[in-house]
């Protein structure tokens, strides 16, 4: 899977360095009508922290290959 993705990126001219990790943009939304608003807010804050969700993203690997980079500052 990873090698297919890297090959496709290279063929499309989007990447020439196979050691680069991908940026996976994502958003977390906390609804105002949820029952656990405080827990949802705490989870959203954890997702953005360098020692929280960003660390998990930066260590996510498939077959030993780390795929994603942490969010830029």
Backbone as a chain_set.jsonl record, in Angstrom:
{"seq": "XXXXXXXXXXXXXXXXXXXXXXXXXXXXXXXXXXXXXXXXXXXXXXXXXXXXXXXXXXXXXXXXXXXXXXXXX", "coords": {"N": [[0.815, -1.186, 0.0], [1.819, 1.319, 0.91], [4.061, 1.584, -0.783], [2.766, 1.677, -3.269], [1.337, 4.078, -3.029], [3.439, 5.921, -2.759], [4.695, 5.56, -5.242], [2.66, 6.429, -6.966], [2.445, 9.129, -6.201], [4.955, 10.018, -6.992], [4.819, 9.59, -9.775], [2.875, 11.429, -10.443], [4.246, 13.697, -10.056], [4.262, 14.909, -7.588], [5.914, 14.421, -5.506], [9.291, 13.927, -4.838], [10.895, 12.762, -3.042], [11.008, 9.929, -1.335], [11.172, 9.584, 1.377], [9.834, 11.559, 2.654], [7.237, 12.526, 4.872], [3.636, 12.482, 4.894], [1.297, 15.213, 5.141], [-1.6, 15.249, 6.962], [-4.34, 16.81, 6.785], [-6.857, 17.712, 9.077], [-9.897, 18.246, 10.926], [-11.401, 19.041, 14.06], [-14.527, 19.09, 15.431], [-16.617, 20.477, 17.881], [-19.745, 20.021, 18.99], [-22.451, 22.127, 20.073], [-24.661, 21.019, 21.226], [-24.105, 18.592, 22.334], [-23.95, 15.95, 24.816], [-21.735, 15.574, 26.403], [-20.043, 17.918, 26.547], [-17.819, 19.142, 27.851], [-15.978, 17.006, 27.97], [-15.686, 16.489, 25.243], [-14.518, 18.913, 24.398], [-12.116, 18.78, 25.848], [-10.967, 16.558, 24.61], [-10.645, 17.542, 21.981], [-8.786, 19.562, 22.48], [-6.647, 17.942, 23.348], [-6.091, 16.594, 20.944], [-4.785, 18.577, 19.461], [-2.477, 19.085, 20.874], [1.116, 18.904, 21.112], [2.23, 16.883, 22.691], [0.204, 15.119, 22.74], [-2.349, 14.239, 20.705], [-0.958, 14.984, 18.363], [1.497, 13.765, 18.662], [0.74, 11.093, 18.504], [-0.166, 11.003, 15.828], [2.251, 11.599, 14.515], [3.685, 9.314, 15.032], [2.384, 7.273, 13.818], [2.442, 4.346, 11.99], [2.746, 2.134, 9.181], [3.55, -1.089, 8.565], [6.055, -0.513, 9.673], [6.729, 1.914, 8.5], [6.596, 5.285, 8.948], [3.89, 7.355, 8.336], [2.637, 9.947, 8.459], [3.127, 13.456, 9.201], [3.477, 15.631, 12.037], [1.223, 18.346, 12.83], [2.035, 21.479, 11.341], [3.511, 24.353, 12.966]], "CA": [[0.0, 0.0, 0.0], [2.678, 2.503, 1.001], [4.866, 1.706, -1.993], [1.865, 2.108, -4.338], [1.052, 5.489, -2.823], [4.639, 6.681, -3.084], [4.885, 5.495, -6.686], [1.654, 7.3, -7.587], [2.834, 10.516, -5.936], [6.106, 10.326, -7.835], [4.368, 9.659, -11.164], [2.105, 12.656, -10.614], [5.149, 14.821, -9.84], [3.942, 15.572, -6.324], [6.93, 14.148, -4.5], [10.482, 13.278, -5.378], [11.632, 12.198, -1.912], [10.151, 8.899, -0.749], [11.269, 9.585, 2.837], [8.946, 12.6, 3.18], [5.97, 12.08, 5.436], [2.501, 13.251, 4.404], [0.511, 16.02, 6.055], [-2.981, 14.776, 6.914], [-5.166, 17.862, 7.391], [-8.106, 17.257, 9.68], [-10.532, 19.2, 11.837], [-12.22, 18.487, 15.135], [-15.645, 19.984, 15.73], [-17.34, 20.182, 19.118], [-21.109, 20.543, 18.87], [-22.985, 22.794, 21.267], [-25.791, 20.256, 21.777], [-23.651, 17.305, 22.847], [-24.155, 15.711, 26.245], [-20.445, 15.597, 27.105], [-19.36, 19.057, 25.947], [-16.505, 19.33, 28.48], [-15.117, 15.908, 27.527], [-15.407, 16.716, 23.819], [-13.558, 20.024, 24.334], [-10.831, 18.283, 26.343], [-10.427, 15.688, 23.563], [-10.202, 18.409, 20.879], [-7.538, 20.19, 22.938], [-5.622, 16.894, 23.337], [-5.728, 16.337, 19.545], [-3.9, 19.631, 18.957], [-1.239, 19.182, 21.659], [2.306, 18.189, 20.615], [2.442, 15.68, 23.498], [-1.044, 14.368, 22.711], [-2.744, 13.707, 19.414], [0.068, 15.205, 17.346], [2.511, 12.729, 18.859], [0.161, 9.861, 17.966], [-0.126, 11.13, 14.37], [3.644, 11.556, 14.084], [4.249, 7.979, 15.241], [1.555, 6.287, 13.133], [3.238, 3.651, 10.971], [2.237, 0.919, 8.54], [4.698, -1.949, 8.256], [7.278, 0.147, 10.114], [6.947, 3.174, 7.788], [5.794, 6.381, 9.498], [3.212, 7.956, 7.192], [2.2, 11.332, 8.579], [3.886, 14.384, 10.038], [2.675, 16.413, 12.972], [0.759, 19.614, 12.266], [3.029, 22.548, 11.437], [3.171, 25.418, 13.931]], "C": [[0.862, 1.254, 0.0], [3.488, 2.68, -0.269], [4.01, 2.139, -3.18], [1.559, 3.593, -4.242], [2.253, 6.338, -3.202], [4.889, 6.692, -4.588], [3.9, 6.419, -7.393], [2.012, 8.762, -7.396], [3.999, 10.92, -6.83], [5.691, 10.468, -9.296], [3.61, 10.953, -11.44], [2.968, 13.894, -10.388], [4.918, 15.559, -8.54], [5.01, 15.352, -5.265], [8.118, 13.462, -5.171], [11.339, 12.671, -4.289], [10.727, 11.208, -1.195], [10.257, 8.828, 0.772], [10.407, 10.678, 3.46], [7.683, 11.973, 3.75], [4.857, 12.999, 4.938], [1.88, 14.079, 5.515], [-0.94, 15.6, 5.881], [-3.872, 15.828, 7.572], [-6.49, 17.293, 7.898], [-8.638, 18.342, 10.611], [-11.295, 18.439, 12.901], [-13.296, 19.514, 15.465], [-16.326, 19.527, 17.006], [-18.705, 20.837, 18.999], [-21.597, 21.142, 20.177], [-24.107, 22.004, 21.925], [-25.386, 18.895, 22.337], [-23.85, 17.176, 24.348], [-22.865, 15.83, 27.043], [-19.565, 16.698, 26.525], [-17.957, 19.244, 26.532], [-15.519, 18.236, 28.048], [-14.728, 16.089, 26.067], [-14.392, 17.839, 23.641], [-12.173, 19.572, 24.783], [-10.174, 17.383, 25.292], [-9.905, 16.517, 22.388], [-8.896, 19.113, 21.251], [-6.386, 19.18, 22.903], [-5.153, 16.616, 21.914], [-4.687, 17.323, 19.035], [-2.563, 19.694, 19.691], [-0.115, 18.355, 21.061], [2.543, 16.895, 21.381], [1.18, 14.821, 23.578], [-1.289, 13.769, 21.344], [-1.696, 13.875, 18.329], [1.195, 14.187, 17.456], [2.019, 11.4, 18.296], [0.223, 9.885, 16.44], [1.296, 10.964, 13.858], [4.306, 10.204, 14.253], [3.461, 6.887, 14.523], [2.343, 5.667, 11.982], [2.48, 2.448, 10.431], [3.451, 0.125, 8.089], [6.026, -1.254, 8.571], [7.582, 1.466, 9.418], [6.017, 4.228, 8.371], [5.221, 7.173, 8.334], [2.997, 9.458, 7.296], [3.13, 12.157, 9.451], [2.926, 15.105, 10.975], [2.248, 17.717, 12.281], [1.84, 20.67, 12.388], [2.562, 23.616, 12.426], [2.564, 26.602, 13.232]], "O": [[0.658, 2.15, -0.818], [3.6, 3.792, -0.785], [4.484, 2.901, -4.023], [1.525, 4.291, -5.255], [2.112, 7.353, -3.884], [5.257, 7.725, -5.147], [4.281, 7.121, -8.329], [1.895, 9.554, -8.33], [4.027, 12.03, -7.363], [6.162, 11.372, -9.985], [3.692, 11.507, -12.536], [2.482, 15.018, -10.513], [5.33, 16.71, -8.397], [5.009, 16.026, -4.235], [7.954, 12.537, -5.966], [12.403, 12.12, -4.574], [9.78, 11.61, -0.519], [9.505, 8.084, 1.4], [10.264, 10.719, 4.682], [7.133, 11.022, 3.194], [5.105, 14.157, 4.602], [1.927, 13.7, 6.686], [-1.452, 15.597, 4.761], [-4.136, 15.757, 8.772], [-7.144, 16.498, 7.224], [-7.904, 19.24, 11.024], [-11.775, 17.33, 12.668], [-12.994, 20.674, 15.745], [-16.583, 18.338, 17.193], [-18.811, 22.061, 18.916], [-21.197, 20.708, 21.258], [-24.471, 22.287, 23.067], [-26.244, 18.126, 22.77], [-23.912, 18.176, 25.063], [-22.897, 16.152, 28.231], [-18.457, 16.428, 26.063], [-17.006, 19.479, 25.786], [-14.351, 18.524, 27.789], [-13.575, 15.869, 25.695], [-13.491, 17.723, 22.81], [-11.169, 19.937, 24.171], [-8.959, 17.439, 25.103], [-8.835, 16.224, 21.856], [-8.001, 19.241, 20.415], [-5.28, 19.514, 22.481], [-3.959, 16.421, 21.684], [-3.803, 16.95, 18.263], [-1.613, 20.292, 19.187], [-0.34, 17.252, 20.564], [3.005, 15.911, 20.803], [1.101, 13.902, 24.394], [-0.542, 12.907, 20.88], [-1.552, 13.009, 17.466], [1.779, 13.793, 16.447], [2.788, 10.662, 17.682], [0.62, 8.896, 15.822], [1.523, 10.262, 12.872], [5.371, 9.96, 13.686], [3.816, 5.711, 14.603], [2.847, 6.375, 11.11], [1.679, 1.83, 11.132], [4.277, 0.618, 7.321], [6.998, -1.391, 7.828], [8.603, 2.086, 9.716], [4.796, 4.09, 8.302], [5.957, 7.613, 7.451], [3.161, 10.171, 6.306], [3.826, 11.632, 10.32], [1.722, 15.175, 10.728], [2.838, 18.128, 11.282], [2.5, 20.76, 13.423], [1.367, 23.759, 12.685], [2.217, 27.59, 13.879]]}, "num_chains": 1, "name": "protein.A"}
